[in-house]
Every structure is written in C-alpha cells, then in structure tokens.
C-alpha cells in the first residue's frame, strides 16, 4: 500500500439548514452509526461526542476481536492515525506561545532548529528554505513517497533494518525538492516526522516521552501503536485489513504478516502512530477549542495562528487540521486497517470516531483508493448533517466516568 498514514482532503461539504427543537438522543446516534457500520461491513467502531466541553455520548459498536467475540466498549483503544497530527501541532504551538520557537523559523541549516550533525548531509539547497509553518501546512516539496515505518530508507542507504528515526532523517535530506516551500500543498507524513524531531530538540526528550510525560492535558490512555499483533496493548482493538492484505514484517522480512501490523510505529509517531479512545481524542481537541470549559492549553492568539490558512495557496489545511465551512477536522487511516475522524463544528459540538478497518471494495489499487475516499467523505458527513438539525442537547457530562 502506497500510503501508510493518510489524511484525506474533504471538499465541497454541504451544510444543511437548521430545524427547530429537534432533541439529541442516543437512539438517533445509535441508528446512524449502526447503519453506517452495516453498510461498510465494519467489525468494530467507537464514537465520542461532546457539546460545549461536556461529554454527552460515548459508545462502542461491534467487535474489538471478532474471533473472541469481544464487544467494543468506550474504553477500547483505536488507532487514530493522521488525526493525531493535530496533537503534534498543538504540542509545537505551546513552544511557539512560550517563545521557544517561531513558525517563521528555518528548520535546517546552520541557523536552523535542526542543526546537529545528523541533519548536515543535505543534497538540495531548497531544503534550507523550509520553515516551521511550511511543515505544519504541508507546503513542502518532498517527493510523493510515503516510506516512514517501512525499510525503504535503510535499503536505499545500505543500513540495518528496521529503518528508524535516523535512517529516515538521512534518507529524506538526500531527496530533491519538487517545488519551493510555501508555494504548493502536498500532504506528506514526513512533514510531521520532522516536526516531531523539532519537539524532541526543544524538549530535550524523545518525541514519544515528551508527549506522554509532559504534553497530554490530564490524559493517560494514549499509547504508541503496536508494531506486532502480539505486542499490542491489552485494551487495543484488533485492526483488520479489509481484504486481508499482507506484507513482509519490517523487523524480519521473511515473515509475512497482516499489513496493519507490518510497520515500525516508532518513527511514525509524530505523523500518526498513536492509539487512544475516541474520548481522549475529544479531550485533546477540547484543550484547544477556544472555550473555557475545559481550559485551553494555548491562548486565543496561538489558536488563531494554528487555524490560519496559507491564503496564497488556497487549500483548507491550516496547522495540523482542515478548516472548512466553519468546521475543524482531520481524517486518518493506517494501511487498510482503520479509519478515523475528529471534528469540531461551529456550534461547539466536538466528536471523534474510530473504526478497526478501512473499506476498499475495488480490485485495482486505483479502485481501492476511490472506495476509501468515498468512505472517508461519508464518515466526515455522517454526524454533522444530523447536528445541523439538533438544537436541544442533554445537560450532562460523562467525562467523570472515563479516566
């Protein structure tokens, strides 16, 4: 599969007009989600919804493990893939707010942030022009390859497998840029890979340790995704590649394993290799939603910067999220084994959905991606079209039930 972690650009969202007096109900959401699950033949999924900072809905559907018939609960952990690019961006924005870094700062070179010997072998001088904001907005001209998590970097450079952080750094800094920074949009996981290295440099810790120990706002149930079925967290769902896709295992290429468990998650963390509950994905977004309940971890000026677009390119990707039709959101997928979404609407409804497969009903690679795009677009519109008709929400908060 060409794309290991992907974010799908959703355009042309249709907003429905408001109706008066329709009340939110669990039964309504249950019905919508169940119909979606049945249509796409999804083994298991989980949904969390908050309104004005209060958790009003958290529920699992289907199976976390189809063989053991383990039912999904709100406490099961799912891969959120590229949805967590928002988390990386938010963590970086705290350093921006504290004056440790600026979005106009250069990333590479003698006066850049990443200026140690590891980053010294650069083959294309255009790389020296890359700024922090360019990485955040995917405005960098890396070639259209997605090899982080696999062994391409090690194989090309004749280094040991698996290809870790250093191997991927060396590999990408030898690549020729295909356009000048800031002039075009090209979604690429490598942008957030390097943002993770910036966070590591600024914090003095690995990106993983900084996120787990210092960043997450009171959230303890966020973990690196497993690189093996046997090593997954006991509360993690099994992810099922939709057509049973298999690949050589990154640690031992003589072993053929399910594609979802074939990659090395450590170098992929900053661009999306985390597992968590939808509840916790919602908590992360509520920590930057501009409301006081709960209190944000960045101020309003930093939030405005984070949600600002490159007006010259006219693409709806800000700094770690899509900003479109008064919605903030991000989608994500890892191989063919999961699809995920978080979204905040203009009416302060924030929700997250994660599934343990990614539909691809085609036979050719092109047909598979066409189906996947249709699925993710439908996922984006699944709940907002109902929220547009709801004006009465329950006065409760379920966060205390989920630690």
Secondary structure, DSSP 8 states (H G I E B T S, - for coil): ---SEE-------------SS-B--HHHHHHHHHHHHHHHT-SEEEEEEEETTEEEEEEEEEEEETTTTEE--TT-BEE-GGGGHHHHHHHHHHHHHTTS--TTSB-BSTTSSB-SGGG---S-GGGGG-BHHHHHTT-----S---TTSSHHHHHHT--SS--HHHHHHHHTTS--SS-TTSS----HHHHHHHHHHHHHHHTS-HHHHIIIIISSS---EEE--SSGGGS-TTB-----TT--EEEETTEEEEEEEGGGSS--GGGGGGT-EEE-HHHHHHHHHTTSS-SSS--SS-HHHHHHHT---TTTT-SB-SSSEEETTEEEEEEEETTS-EEEEEE-TTSEEEEEEES------SSHHHHHHHHHHHHHHHHHHHHHHHTT--B------GGG--
